[in-house]
Each structure stands twice: as C-alpha cells, then as structure tokens.
C-alpha cells in the first residue's frame, strides 16, 4: 500500500517523513565521484565507499581498513641499581621503637621508593640517607627508653622485696 494514496481522499499522511524529500539545488558543493548516485541502482552495502583506483581488501565492499600502531609505553624505567629505601626498617622502628621518628622515616622511605621509580637519583639518595638516619635515631631512642624502663622495673622490684 502506498503511503501517499489513502483509501479516503481527505486524509493527510501521519508523518512528514512519508512525503518525498525536497529537491536540492546544485549550488554549494560539487557532486562527489566517490559516492555514486543511488537513483536507478540497486541497494548498496553499508560502509564507506572506497576511493577510485583503490582495491578493497576484505569480504565487504566499501570496507575501509585502518592500521593502528600499538601504543607506546611512556612509563618511566626504574634505575638499574635502585638505592635502598629502608622500608621494612622504617615500619619496624615505627611500630616497635619510636612512633614519631619511625613515621617520619617511613615517609622518607616511601619518597625514596618513588624517586627510584621515576629515576631521580639525587632525590632518592638524599631521602634514603635521611630515612636511614631517622631509623637509627628511632632505634637508639627506642632501645634507650626500653633500657630505662627495664632498669626502673628492676629497681621497683628490689625496693618492694627489701621491705
């Protein structure tokens, strides 16, 4: 059934899309040789038509082949011999010896690891040395506090036993 002809003469088509498209003037862009006209030809396959003189590869006519290069890895390469970050030592001193100095040493250890990963040798060297110094001070302070605590406990026990 043709949508333009209806059984009743006074009815309008339901959608404006059922009307013929308007004729376009030849003003503006010239007609392209790449896109053939569809008037009088059978329906074509979907896809972009190939440029004239180019051979189409693949099983679909009008298929465009795009070659994509693999992405380039832009990540930074670590040093061949990274400086020690003293991370385990920092965690130990933070938990067992002196929390404030151990926390500072842990921060320097993490920044040393980051500097090693990004290849900043001077920064890694400075942070590694500072983490090691803070760890040694924290360990010394923690041992000193433990030693003082043990001595006070022994003195207290001796005083209690002397009564």
C-alpha positions as CSV (number, residue, x, y, z in Angstrom):
1,X,0.0,0.0,0.0
2,X,1.4,3.4,-1.0
3,X,1.5,5.8,1.9
4,X,0.7,8.8,-0.4
5,X,-2.5,7.2,-1.5
6,X,-5.1,6.5,1.1
7,X,-8.5,4.9,0.8
8,X,-10.0,8.1,1.9
9,X,-9.2,11.2,-0.2
10,X,-9.3,13.8,2.6
11,X,-6.7,12.3,4.9
12,X,-3.2,13.7,5.4
13,X,-0.2,11.4,5.9
14,X,0.6,10.7,9.5
15,X,4.2,11.5,9.4
16,X,6.0,14.2,7.3
17,X,8.7,11.6,6.6
18,X,6.3,9.8,4.3
19,X,6.5,12.7,1.8
20,X,9.1,12.9,-1.0
21,X,12.3,14.6,0.1
22,X,12.8,18.1,-1.3
23,X,14.9,18.6,-4.3
24,X,18.3,20.1,-3.6
25,X,19.9,22.7,-5.9
26,X,23.3,22.1,-7.4
27,X,24.6,25.2,-5.5
28,X,27.3,24.6,-2.9
29,X,29.5,21.5,-3.0
30,X,30.1,19.8,-6.3
31,X,28.9,16.2,-6.6
32,X,31.5,13.7,-5.4
33,X,32.8,10.9,-7.6
34,X,33.4,8.7,-4.6
35,X,29.8,8.4,-3.7
36,X,27.8,7.2,-6.7
37,X,24.2,8.3,-7.0
38,X,21.6,5.9,-5.9
39,X,19.0,6.7,-8.5
40,X,18.2,3.7,-10.7
41,X,20.7,1.4,-9.0
42,X,20.1,-1.5,-6.6
43,X,20.7,-1.0,-2.9
44,X,24.3,-0.9,-1.9
45,X,26.1,-2.4,1.1
46,X,26.7,-0.2,4.2
47,X,30.1,1.2,4.8
48,X,32.3,3.9,3.4
49,X,32.9,3.6,-0.4
50,X,36.5,3.2,-1.5
51,X,38.3,5.9,-3.3
52,X,38.6,5.4,-7.1
53,X,41.5,3.3,-8.2
54,X,41.9,1.6,-4.8
55,X,41.5,-2.1,-4.3
56,X,39.2,-3.1,-1.4
57,X,40.5,-5.9,0.8
58,X,38.2,-8.0,2.9
59,X,34.8,-9.6,2.3
60,X,32.7,-6.4,2.4
61,X,32.6,-4.0,-0.5
62,X,33.3,-0.5,0.7
63,X,35.2,-1.6,3.8
64,X,37.9,0.7,5.0
65,X,41.0,-0.8,6.5
66,X,42.6,1.2,9.2
67,X,46.1,0.2,10.5
68,X,46.7,1.1,14.1
69,X,50.1,1.1,15.7
70,X,50.4,-0.4,19.2
71,X,50.6,2.2,22.0
72,X,54.0,3.4,23.1
73,X,54.9,2.6,26.7
74,X,55.5,6.0,28.2
75,X,56.1,4.8,31.7
76,X,59.4,5.7,33.4
77,X,62.0,3.0,33.7
78,X,63.5,2.4,37.2
79,X,67.2,2.6,37.8
80,X,69.3,-0.4,37.2
81,X,70.6,-0.2,40.8
82,X,68.0,1.5,42.9
83,X,69.0,2.9,46.2
84,X,67.8,1.2,49.3
85,X,64.6,2.6,50.7
86,X,64.8,1.0,54.2
87,X,61.0,0.5,54.2
88,X,61.0,-2.6,56.4
89,X,63.4,-1.0,58.9
90,X,61.1,2.1,59.0
91,X,58.0,0.0,59.6
92,X,59.8,-1.8,62.4
93,X,61.1,1.3,64.1
94,X,57.7,3.0,63.8
95,X,55.8,0.0,65.4
96,X,58.4,-1.1,68.0
97,X,60.7,1.8,68.9
98,X,59.5,5.3,68.5
99,X,56.3,6.2,66.7
100,X,57.0,9.8,65.7
101,X,60.5,9.2,64.3
102,X,59.5,5.9,62.7
103,X,56.6,7.6,61.0
104,X,59.0,10.3,59.6
105,X,61.4,7.6,58.5
106,X,58.5,5.8,56.8
107,X,57.6,8.9,54.8
108,X,61.2,9.3,53.7
109,X,61.3,5.6,52.7
110,X,58.2,6.0,50.5
111,X,59.6,9.1,48.8
112,X,62.9,7.2,48.2
113,X,60.9,4.4,46.5
114,X,59.0,6.9,44.4
115,X,62.3,8.7,43.4
116,X,63.8,5.3,42.5
117,X,60.8,4.5,40.3
118,X,61.0,7.8,38.4
119,X,64.8,7.7,38.1
120,X,65.6,10.8,40.3
121,X,68.9,9.5,41.7
122,X,69.9,12.6,43.8
123,X,66.5,12.8,45.4
124,X,66.5,9.1,46.1
125,X,70.0,9.3,47.6
126,X,69.0,12.2,49.9
127,X,65.8,10.6,51.1
128,X,67.4,7.2,51.6
129,X,70.1,8.7,53.8
130,X,67.5,10.7,55.8
131,X,65.3,7.5,56.3
132,X,68.4,5.6,57.5
133,X,69.4,8.3,59.9
134,X,65.9,8.6,61.3
135,X,65.6,4.9,61.6
136,X,68.9,4.7,63.6
137,X,67.9,7.6,65.9
138,X,64.5,6.0,66.4
139,X,66.0,2.6,67.2
140,X,68.5,4.2,69.6
141,X,65.8,6.2,71.3
142,X,63.6,3.2,71.5
143,X,66.3,1.0,73.0
144,X,67.2,3.7,75.4
145,X,63.6,4.0,76.6
146,X,63.3,0.2,76.9
147,X,66.5,0.1,78.8
148,X,65.4,2.9,81.2
149,X,62.0,1.1,81.6
150,X,63.7,-2.2,82.5
151,X,66.0,-0.5,84.9
152,X,63.1,1.2,86.7
153,X,61.1,-2.0,86.9
154,X,64.1,-3.8,88.4
155,X,64.6,-1.0,91.0
156,X,61.0,-1.1,91.8
157,X,61.0,-4.9,92.3
158,X,64.1,-4.6,94.5
159,X,62.5,-1.9,96.7
160,X,59.4,-3.9,97.1
161,X,61.4,-7.0,98.1
162,X,63.5,-5.0,100.6
163,X,60.5,-4.2,102.8
